């Protein structure tokens, strides 16, 4: 009996039918990790604690919704007593004294946190090639990127090692790797999931979310990840629906928005074919296609790459070698400590975005860039608000093409940034 490629629902059934023990599940997960070591998808493993929790569940069975389910956690969620690096040299030995709310919620639901997955450094990247701990490989092909920044989470789910993983999404970091690795992923509404203990990239854009083999498993994960959290001032305090309730509802009469302003000319033919065939499938199920206008959509990527780096430059200013994280050795004074720690601790892409962010926030450029980008952001939001008055959902492709080869876009940051075009 194997759990490889099994869903959460299937593994829960296997446990309840006593077809497999919790300890056997964990042992198989770590065997699969060893077999797939070439993926480089994990930074830190939590084997001893995982086995201990599994044995406890075998001795004391639980009916919690995720009891015994092995879950991989993206390595930017603080986890008490477990190294949390954000895939950066500057946090390469950081062990948090507390756990993020996402980690607590999932573990309180009974899951077994197998380990921390590799990612783009500080979630800045679209290919998982910026990690201090090396590139992550897509299970679908040698030397193919898994997408980013949640590439490690996408890779381990796609490889069948675990049924689900946590991820985060700022400008596509769940959706794009989910697409490139052939799994399901969701960026929930901002504030639906607490950001407490989630190491920040761009605070007004970051959002945690689930990654799994199926949409149903994403719903199961989302039910446990969501909660109001007083420690997060942006946490929503309204009623949380049961996300499993409406999974099999009919599409009859549902209106799908098709963006007239969307330029598909840069898309791979395979993506266009899948996109158009999916629309035909939904129409056959009773949905109606409705043309909508999003006139400011073309400005989304430029606006994002002003706002996000600006927030990044502010958030990452806390990593200076004084309070926590890596500290440069033998600096002659405090200024040199700051400079050397950050120079040695951050990778090239993180440095690039800090510089961009510092520039657009500086005197003389704030109004021309940052303020203008925030105004454009509001216009884009207004466009979507207007569109959703007439449709139930808006459907677009997720990526411009299938997974691309490692190294094929790293030398041109603009081409890499355009991977976020549809997210």
N, C-alpha and C positions, 0 to 999 in steps of 0.2 A: 504494500500500500504506500503510495507516494503522494506528497502534497504539491509536487512540481506542477505548475500551471493551473493549480486549483484556485477557486475563488474563496472569498471569506465565507460565503454561504455554504459552499461545499465542504470546507474544512470544519466549520461548526457542526455540520451533519456527521462528518466522520468521527468527531470527538464524542458527540452525543450517542452515536451508535457503538461506541467503544471499538471502532475499527482501527484506531491509532491512539496512542497516549500523547499527552502534552510533551513529555520528555522526548519521545520519538520524533515529534514534529520539530523540536528545536535541534535535535541531533541531525536531522536531515537538512535543515536549513544551513547549518554550518558546514555540512558535507558539500552542499550545493555551492556555497560560497567558495570553498576550496577548489572545487571543480571549475569554477568560473572566475578564478583569481585574475585572469587576463583582462577582465572587464575593468578592474581597478575602481570598482563602484563604492567601496567602503573606505572610510578613513580610520574609524575606530570601531572595534567589535566589542560587544558586551556579553561575551559567552558565559562567564561564570554566573552573573546575575540572571541571565536568561534561563539557564538550566535550573538554577535554584527556584525561580518562580514557576517553571514548568512542573518540577517535582511537587511543589506546594499545591499546584492546581490539580495534580493527579491524586494527591492525598485529600484534598478538600475541594471537590468539584464546585464550579460556580456557574450560575445561569446568566452572568453578565454578558452583554451583547458581543463583546470582543474577547471573551475569556479564552486564553490559549492561542489567540491569533498572532502570528509573528508579523511585526510591523517594522519597517526600516524608517529611521528618522533623519530628515535632512540636517546636515551639520551646522545649521545656524540657530537651532532651537537649544537654548541653554538646558542642560540636563545635569541634575545634581550628582556630583561624584564621577561624572563621565566627561572625558576630554571633549571640548566643543571648540572647533578651530575656525569655522567659517571658511575653510579651505585656504587659510592665510598663514604665512610664516609668523606674522605678528601675534597670532593667537595659537600658535602651534602646540603650546603646552598649557593652555588655559583650561582649568577645571572649575566650572561654576559651583557656587554654594547653594544654588536653588534650581528648580526646573521651570521651564516655560509653561504657561497655562495649557497650551496645546499638548505638551508631553503629559502633564498631570491628567488632563481630561481623557486622553487615550488610555493611559495606564490605569486610571480609576475605572475604566470600562473593561479592564481585564487583559488588555493586549500585552504582548511580550516585546519590548523594544530590543531588537536584535543588535542594532549598531547604528552608527552615524554615517550617512552617505556622502560621498564626494560631490562636489559642486563647483561652479565658477566662483572664484574668490570674491567674498562679500556679495555674492549673487550678481556679479557684474560680468555678463557674457551670455552668448547664445549658442555655445558649442561645447561647453565644459572643457575648454582648453586653457583656462586661466588659473586653474587650481595649483596651489603650491605643491600639492601631492600628486600631480601628474594628470594626464588626460583620462577621461572615462571613455570606454568603448561601447558603441551600440551593439547589442546582441545580434542584430540582423545582418551585420557584415563587418569584416575586418577593416579597420582604419576608417570606419564611418563614425561621425560624431553622434551622440545621443541627444543633442540639443542642450540648452541651458536656460537658466542656471541650475535647475533641479535635475541635472543629467544622471547623477548617481541613483536617485530615487526611481527615475524612469527606467533605467537600465536593469535594476534588480527586479522590478515588477515584470518587465518585458521578458526577462530571462527565466521567469517562473520561480525565482528563489524565494520570494515572499509574495503574498497576494495583494499587498497594498503598502503605501508609504506616504509619509507627510512631505509636503513641498511648500514652496512659497512662490508668489507671482507678483512681480512689480510691473513689467511690461511684456509678459508672455512666458515667464519662467516655469510655469506648470504646463500651460497649454501647448507650447511649442515642443518641448521634449516628449510630452505625451503623444503628440502627433508623429514625431520622427521615430518613436519607439513602438508605435502601434498599440498604445494603451489608452485608458480614459483619464482625463484630468480636468479639474474645475477650479477656476478662480471665483470664490464666492463674493457676494456683496461686501464692500469695504465696511469693516466694523462687525461683521457677522461672527468672525472668529477673533479671539483676543490676540493682540500682538505682544502681550507681556512676556518677556524672556526671549523674544525673537530678535536676533541681532539685526539692527536696522541698516538698510541701504537708503531708501527714500520713503520717509515715514508716511507721507500722504498717499502713497501708491502701493506700498507693500501690503500683501494679504496672504495669509496661510491658506492652504487648501489640500484636498485629498488627491492621491494618484492611485489608480487601481486597475485591475484587469477589465472591469466592466463598470457601466454607469451605475448599476445596482450597488456594487461595492463602494463606489464613491458616495452614494447616498447613505450607506451604512456608516462609513467613516465620518461623513459630515454631521450626522446626527450626534456623534460623540464629540467632535471637535468644537462644535458651537456651544457657547455659553456667554451670558453676560459676565463681565469681569470688571469689578470696581477698580482694579489696578491699572486698567487701560481706559483712559478718558474718551477714546474713540469707540469703545465697545457699545454695540447696540443693546438697548434694554427693552426691546419689544418681544412679542411672542415668537418662539422658534418653532416652525412647523416640523412635522415628521417628513423628512425628505424621501422616505420610502413609500409614502401613501399613494402618490400619483404616478408612479413609474410606468404603469400599464394603461394609463388613460388613453382614450381614443384621440387621434389627431383631427378628427372630422370637425370642420369649421374653424380650426386654428389658422391664424394668418401669419405667414412667414415673410418677413421683410427682406427684399432683395435690393441691394444698394446700387442705384443707377450710377452713382459717381465712382464706383469701384473700378479701378483700372486692372484688368486681369492679364494685360499684355506681358507682364514680367513673370507670370506663373509658368511652371513646368506643365507640359501637356497632360501628364498623368494626374496632376492635381486638379486641373480644369475638368478632366473627364470624371474623376471621382466626385467632385463638387456637383457637377451637372446631373450625374446619375443619382446622387443622394436627393437632389431636389425632385427628380422624377419619382423616386420612391415615396417621398413624403406626400406628393400630390396624389399618388395612387392610394395612399392611406386616408385621403380626405382633406388634406391641408390645402390652403389657398395661398398662392404666391402674390405678393403685393409689392409693387415698385415703391421705393422710398428714396428720399434725397438726404444726403449728409454732406452739404456743400463744403464744410471745413475739414473733412476727413483727411485730405492730402496734407494738412498741416500737423497731423497728430505726431508723426515721428520727430520732426524738428522741435515741436513743443516739448515732447517727452525728453529729448536729449538736451534740453535746457533745464527743465524742472528737476529731473531725477539727479543729474550731477550736482546741481545746486544743493539739494538736500543731502546728497552723499558727502559733499565737502564739509558740511556742518556736522553730520552724524559721526564721521570718521575722525573728527578733530580730537575726540576723546582718547584715541589710541596714540599715546605719546610716550609710553615707557615709564610712566610715573605710577599710576594706580594699579593696572593689571596688564597682562599680556607680556610680550617679549620686550626686553630692555637691552639696548646696545651696551656693550662692555667698554669700560674705561673712558667715558666721555670726559672732556676737560671742564665742561660747565653745563648748565641746564639747557642752554640753547643747542649745544652740540648733541646732548641727549635726545632732544626732540628730533633734530634733523637726521641723525644717524639711525635712530630707532625706526622712524617712518621710512627712510630710504631703504633700509635693509629689510623691513618687515612687509612692505606693500609690493605687489607685483606691478607690472607695467600698465595693465588696463585700469587698475584701481588708481594708480598715480595720474593717468590720463584724465579720468573722470573727476578726480579731486581738483586738478588744474582747471578743467573746463568750468566746474562749479564755482571755484574761487573767482574765476574771471568774470562770470556773468553776475556774480553778487557784488563785485567791486564797484567803488565809486566811479560814476561816469558810464557804467555799462548796465547797472541794475535796471534802470527804466527801459533801456533799449532792448534788453534781452529777457531778463527774468520776469519783470512786470508784464512785458508784452506776451511772453509765453503763457503766463497765468491767465491773461485775457483771452488768448486763443483757446486755452483749455476750457474756459467757461463757455465759449462759443460752441466748441465741440460737444460739450455736455448738453447744451440747449438743443443742438441738432438731434441728439439721441432722445432727449425728453419728448421732442415733437414727434419723432418717428414712432415711439412706443405708444403714442395715443391711438395709432391706427393698426398696429401689429402686436402679436403676442411675443414673437421672437425675431431676431435679426440673424440671418445666416450668412457667413462668409467662410472662405478657406481659412485655415490656421497658419499654414506655412506657404512659402513661395514654391517649394519643391520638396522632394524626399530628402532623406539624410544625405548630407554632403561629406566629402572626404576631409579628414583631419588635415589642417594646414592649408587648405585651399582658400580660406578667406581671412586668415589671421593677420596677413600683411596689409590688409585694407580695412581699417576700422569702419569706414562708411558702409561697405558691403555687409559687414557683420551686423551693423546697427539696423540695416534694412531688413534683416531677418525678423525684426519686430513689427513689420509693416501691417500685419493683420491682427496683432494682439495688443 
